[in-house]
Amino acid sequence: MRILVTGGAGFIGSALIRHLIGTTEHEILNLDKLTYAGTLTALGDASASERYRFLKADICDAEEVRAALGEFRPDVITHLAAESHVDRSIDGPGAFIQTNVVGTYVMLAEARSYWLTLEDEARQSFRFHHISTDEVFGSLGEDGLFTEQTPYDPRSPYSASKAGSDHLVSAWGHTYGLPILITNCSNNYGPYQFPEKMVPLMIVKALAGENLPVYGKGDQIRDWLFVDDHVRALQTVFERGEVGRTYNVGGNNEKQNIDVVNTICGILDELTPRPDGKPYRDQITFVADRPGHDKRYAIDASRIEGELGWTPEESFESGIRKTVEWYLANEGWWRPIVAERQADRRRGLAA
């Protein structure tokens, strides 16, 4: 198949492209604006494949999107391009509305126009796959899981913008018959993640001998999903998912943030001890919490498991170890990003 990946220079998009180039015969067009978090180096060896192409373009530019669709003629659009950092959405929500809501509208409008030009068989097999987040569901109490029927209750500008884009995609399916798919995933982690996110940020700051900033008491709970497991789920959904269906994707790994940080510190103690012999956890510092910080997310992924046979392969323990080992072995990738893009600076205090 020919697959257009929006946001393919981002964390999840690049992982998806590496996976598809490495394990399938699909042809890939990576459409990415290359904002601050986009790094083409995250494509690795996949960028050298004859089945891979890159187009620098903005999903909000209808002409650019239209031209890309007309030239590449995709069978599938996997729509990953988005502003994704909650802290940045607190400081500057406008960019999130523009990219996540307006950009998704442009993608849908142009995808529908393109889809209507297809012959019968191609039209039947076409898919528009929108990738979203569990944050659209809001915050859970001590019990329960997010299911595909959980009412939306977004609490941050980021999650509100993603909720809006989800609703647009669903509406284009219901109103216009566009063959859509939606997936909502839990917290991703793994190689090539931009180091403003918690897992790589803690690794980077620990190695620099800096304080490890844990928000509030660190008792917020997230379900952690290794990115390679996530992209396998994405492939499963756009190849075999039922049109109009939503699938939750989770790792079955609920952890408090403080426990995640302590686990990272323990692995670093083992693999690259501090020169003074003290544990890395001594660098943990509790800081002012994020405004409106959701307490708990947890995914019920039984639908994708029962209907499509997908399950995560990595436990949190195996995935986080692979992640720490990768960052230790690839300082040449992340050090320039931290230095040039201020990826490790605190944001989102809504001062």
C-alpha positions as MATLAB code, in Angstrom:
seq = 'MRILVTGGAGFIGSALIRHLIGTTEHEILNLDKLTYAGTLTALGDASASERYRFLKADICDAEEVRAALGEFRPDVITHLAAESHVDRSIDGPGAFIQTNVVGTYVMLAEARSYWLTLEDEARQSFRFHHISTDEVFGSLGEDGLFTEQTPYDPRSPYSASKAGSDHLVSAWGHTYGLPILITNCSNNYGPYQFPEKMVPLMIVKALAGENLPVYGKGDQIRDWLFVDDHVRALQTVFERGEVGRTYNVGGNNEKQNIDVVNTICGILDELTPRPDGKPYRDQITFVADRPGHDKRYAIDASRIEGELGWTPEESFESGIRKTVEWYLANEGWWRPIVAERQADRRRGLAA';
ca = [
       0.000    0.000    0.000;
       0.916    3.659   -0.290;
       0.701    5.296    3.125;
       0.850    9.023    3.787;
       2.088    9.704    7.316;
       1.530   13.226    8.621;
       3.994   14.192   11.343;
       6.430   11.480   10.330;
       9.422   13.385   11.727;
       7.893   13.313   15.214;
       8.301   10.681   17.898;
       5.469    8.269   17.066;
       5.409    9.088   13.346;
       9.089    8.313   12.873;
       8.710    5.076   14.835;
       5.806    4.090   12.579;
       7.829    4.794    9.438;
      10.853    2.863   10.708;
       8.553   -0.049   11.513;
       6.742   -0.035    8.158;
       9.902    0.311    6.088;
      11.578   -2.420    8.112;
       8.757   -4.988    8.179;
       6.482   -4.389    5.164;
       6.607   -3.540    1.464;
       4.447   -0.422    1.901;
       5.516    2.851    0.276;
       5.631    5.842    2.616;
       5.277    9.590    2.126;
       6.287   11.527    5.227;
       4.546   14.925    5.278;
       5.922   17.084    8.061;
       6.298   20.818    8.686;
       9.445   20.246   10.781;
       8.459   22.328   13.770;
      10.677   22.430   16.870;
      10.001   18.750   17.731;
      10.431   17.365   14.210;
      13.758   15.638   13.579;
      14.438   13.830   10.319;
      17.368   12.071   11.990;
      14.751   10.067   13.918;
      13.989    8.163   10.693;
      17.319    6.345   10.915;
      18.022    3.928    8.062;
      14.420    4.135    6.855;
      15.146    7.453    5.163;
      17.523    5.688    2.739;
      14.828    3.299    1.488;
      13.553    3.601   -2.078;
      10.055    3.186   -0.606;
      10.364    6.339    1.517;
       9.796    9.946    0.498;
       9.740   13.179    2.482;
       7.747   16.331    1.811;
       8.137   19.417    3.979;
       4.613   20.789    4.145;
       2.064   22.218    6.567;
      -1.174   20.292    7.163;
      -2.941   23.657    7.484;
      -2.030   24.516    3.872;
      -4.810   23.041    1.736;
      -2.923   23.527   -1.530;
       0.128   21.661   -0.274;
      -1.999   18.833    1.097;
      -4.029   18.621   -2.123;
      -0.896   18.459   -4.251;
       0.627   15.746   -2.053;
      -2.492   13.591   -2.251;
      -2.780   14.022   -6.001;
       0.839   13.136   -6.647;
       1.341   10.306   -4.119;
      -2.143    8.749   -4.418;
      -2.232    7.144   -0.955;
      -4.318    4.140    0.038;
      -4.096    5.162    3.702;
      -3.580    8.430    5.545;
      -2.236    8.032    9.072;
      -2.730   11.422   10.666;
      -0.194   11.929   13.447;
       0.836   15.562   12.913;
      -0.034   17.481   16.081;
       1.229   19.788   18.770;
       1.476   17.397   21.685;
       3.080   18.839   24.836;
       0.585   19.785   27.549;
       2.933   22.317   29.158;
       3.381   24.170   25.860;
      -0.391   24.194   25.340;
      -0.790   26.039   28.638;
       1.679   28.721   27.563;
       0.529   29.009   23.949;
      -2.811   27.335   23.189;
      -3.262   29.060   19.829;
      -0.743   26.845   18.051;
      -2.592   23.776   19.329;
      -5.930   24.976   17.995;
      -4.370   25.826   14.642;
      -2.475   22.573   14.095;
      -4.681   20.064   15.877;
      -8.126   21.415   14.990;
      -7.710   23.506   11.840;
      -5.004   21.197   10.462;
      -7.183   18.141   10.993;
     -10.085   19.891    9.259;
      -7.865   20.648    6.249;
      -6.666   17.037    6.125;
     -10.243   15.762    6.269;
     -11.532   18.150    3.620;
      -8.713   17.359    1.201;
      -8.849   13.636    1.956;
     -12.561   13.587    1.159;
     -12.053   15.433   -2.129;
      -9.282   13.006   -3.081;
     -11.310    9.961   -1.944;
     -14.218   10.955   -4.193;
     -11.919   10.792   -7.242;
     -11.010    7.150   -6.617;
     -12.414    4.211   -8.540;
     -14.798    1.882   -6.705;
     -12.296   -0.654   -5.347;
      -9.772    1.990   -4.300;
     -12.537    4.046   -2.701;
     -13.729    1.040   -0.710;
     -10.239    0.226    0.575;
      -9.140    3.802    1.409;
      -8.693    4.661    5.101;
      -8.229    7.909    7.050;
      -6.650    6.887   10.356;
      -6.572    9.583   13.041;
      -4.217    9.006   15.980;
      -5.262   10.605   19.260;
      -4.714   10.385   23.013;
      -6.375    9.064   26.162;
      -6.170   12.595   27.581;
      -9.412   13.486   25.767;
     -11.263   11.445   28.415;
     -10.128   13.623   31.317;
      -9.052   12.263   34.687;
      -9.997    8.976   36.348;
     -10.551    8.335   40.035;
      -8.824    5.516   41.854;
     -10.852    2.873   40.000;
     -11.979    2.250   36.448;
     -10.503    2.374   32.950;
     -11.058    4.474   29.852;
     -13.097    2.556   27.278;
     -14.155    3.576   23.793;
     -17.507    4.622   25.311;
     -16.034    6.905   27.991;
     -17.453   10.449   27.641;
     -14.974   13.099   26.575;
     -13.862   15.467   29.363;
     -10.625   17.201   28.294;
      -8.906   19.337   30.935;
      -5.990   21.062   29.120;
      -5.759   23.134   25.929;
      -3.866   20.203   24.382;
      -6.452   17.565   25.239;
      -9.291   19.906   24.241;
      -7.709   20.428   20.832;
      -7.306   16.677   20.365;
     -10.906   16.090   21.475;
     -12.019   18.603   18.870;
     -10.028   16.851   16.165;
     -11.476   13.472   17.184;
     -14.997   14.850   16.836;
     -14.216   16.312   13.420;
     -12.915   12.958   12.177;
     -15.968   11.158   13.518;
     -18.259   13.730   11.906;
     -16.600   13.308    8.495;
     -17.255    9.605    8.808;
     -20.909   10.006    9.760;
     -21.780   12.937    7.495;
     -19.728   12.290    4.379;
     -19.080    8.555    4.602;
     -15.303    9.016    4.682;
     -13.850    5.676    5.834;
     -12.281    6.777    9.106;
     -10.542    5.043   11.994;
      -9.586    6.577   15.350;
      -7.129    5.317   17.953;
      -6.620    6.782   21.422;
      -3.355    5.789   23.067;
      -1.843    6.060   26.536;
       1.537    7.658   27.395;
       4.185    6.647   24.875;
       7.894    6.354   25.640;
      10.919    4.945   23.852;
      13.830    5.893   21.551;
      13.890    9.221   19.714;
      11.362   10.937   21.996;
      11.860   14.698   22.112;
      13.521   15.389   25.480;
      10.857   17.747   26.815;
       8.717   14.708   27.718;
       9.109   13.148   31.143;
      11.045    9.935   30.454;
      13.813   11.358   28.234;
      13.883   14.587   30.283;
      14.706   12.655   33.444;
      17.451   10.708   31.683;
      18.984   13.867   30.212;
      18.886   15.823   33.471;
      20.185   12.909   35.517;
      23.215   12.550   33.267;
      23.829   16.309   33.472;
      23.826   16.181   37.275;
      20.790   18.469   37.432;
      17.690   18.311   39.590;
      15.016   15.885   38.400;
      11.812   17.988   38.505;
       8.836   15.892   39.610;
       5.494   17.729   39.448;
       3.560   18.000   42.708;
       3.926   14.836   44.789;
       4.653   12.653   41.764;
       1.551   10.610   42.517;
      -0.100   11.109   39.133;
      -0.747    7.741   37.460;
      -0.270    6.986   33.770;
      -0.536    3.857   31.639;
       2.824    3.522   29.866;
       3.029    2.219   26.287;
       6.316    1.420   24.548;
       6.320    3.196   21.199;
       7.186    0.080   19.173;
       4.104   -1.639   20.595;
       2.022    1.390   19.675;
       3.102    1.466   16.034;
       2.339   -2.241   15.680;
      -1.148   -1.398   16.901;
      -1.456    1.426   14.366;
      -0.533   -0.903   11.513;
      -3.015   -3.482   12.789;
      -5.807   -0.893   12.873;
      -5.326    0.674    9.448;
      -4.853   -2.723    7.802;
      -7.658   -4.635    9.543;
      -9.734   -2.269   11.691;
     -13.464   -1.833   11.106;
     -14.353    1.428    9.371;
     -15.873    3.975   11.747;
     -14.485    2.168   14.778;
     -12.452    3.659   17.632;
      -9.741    1.565   19.301;
      -8.030    2.324   22.618;
      -4.353    1.361   22.738;
      -2.681    0.889   26.122;
       0.318   -0.853   27.636;
      -1.342   -2.346   30.740;
       1.360   -0.595   32.785;
      -0.086    1.818   35.336;
       2.677    3.610   37.221;
       2.926    6.675   39.410;
       5.225    9.315   37.956;
       7.540    9.114   40.968;
       7.888    5.360   40.468;
       8.823    5.902   36.827;
      11.523    8.378   37.861;
      12.851    6.052   40.551;
      13.010    3.188   38.041;
      14.993    5.337   35.607;
      17.360    6.323   38.418;
      17.894    2.694   39.395;
      18.790    1.674   35.833;
      21.202    4.591   35.542;
      22.785    3.622   38.884;
      23.474    0.216   37.368;
      24.602    1.236   33.882;
      26.458    4.504   34.459;
      27.006    5.214   38.172;
      27.534    8.770   39.347;
      31.206    9.662   39.907;
      30.518   10.366   43.586;
      28.860    6.987   44.061;
      25.587    8.477   45.255;
      22.242    7.304   43.798;
      20.611    9.356   41.052;
      17.416    9.544   43.097;
      19.195   12.109   45.288;
      18.663   14.520   42.376;
      14.853   14.243   42.586;
      13.239   17.586   43.411;
       9.498   18.144   43.816;
       8.344   21.267   41.967;
       5.136   23.225   41.460;
       2.536   21.030   39.810;
       1.136   21.634   36.338;
      -2.106   23.663   36.452;
      -5.096   21.322   36.158;
      -2.872   18.233   36.183;
      -4.971   15.096   35.555;
      -4.618   12.576   38.358;
      -4.930    9.224   36.609;
      -5.184    7.740   33.115;
      -5.715    4.046   32.436;
      -6.717    2.308   29.204;
      -8.998   -0.654   28.607;
      -7.494   -2.110   25.420;
      -9.738   -5.186   25.292;
     -11.423   -4.135   22.017;
      -8.232   -4.050   19.929;
      -7.073   -7.267   21.597;
     -10.353   -9.117   21.147;
     -11.221   -7.908   17.645;
      -7.788   -7.506   16.037;
      -5.488   -9.661   18.164;
      -3.053   -6.923   19.189;
      -1.359   -7.015   22.579;
       1.731   -5.149   23.857;
       4.959   -7.133   23.801;
       6.950   -4.972   26.227;
       6.402   -4.800   29.962;
       7.200   -1.455   31.532;
      10.344   -2.947   33.043;
      11.690   -4.227   29.719;
      10.631   -1.147   27.764;
      12.073    1.413   30.155;
      15.389   -0.441   30.266;
      15.585   -0.457   26.463;
      14.776    3.248   26.489;
      17.469    4.196   29.015;
      20.025    2.066   27.153;
      19.112    3.791   23.891;
      19.581    7.303   25.313;
      22.919    6.303   26.810;
      24.068    4.958   23.438;
      22.753    7.878   21.369;
      23.901   11.049   23.075;
      24.860   12.371   19.650;
      21.171   12.518   18.752;
      19.722   14.243   21.815;
      22.516   16.489   23.101;
      22.322   18.943   20.154;
      18.518   19.031   20.488;
      18.742   19.960   24.165;
      21.378   22.607   23.473;
      19.766   24.165   20.401;
      16.032   23.897   21.182;
      15.936   24.339   24.980;
      14.007   21.081   25.208;
      14.724   20.720   28.926;
      13.310   24.123   30.000;
      10.263   24.146   32.310;
       7.059   25.384   30.722;
       3.363   25.407   31.520;
       3.163   27.236   34.838;
       0.495   29.636   33.511;
       2.080   32.505   35.425;
];
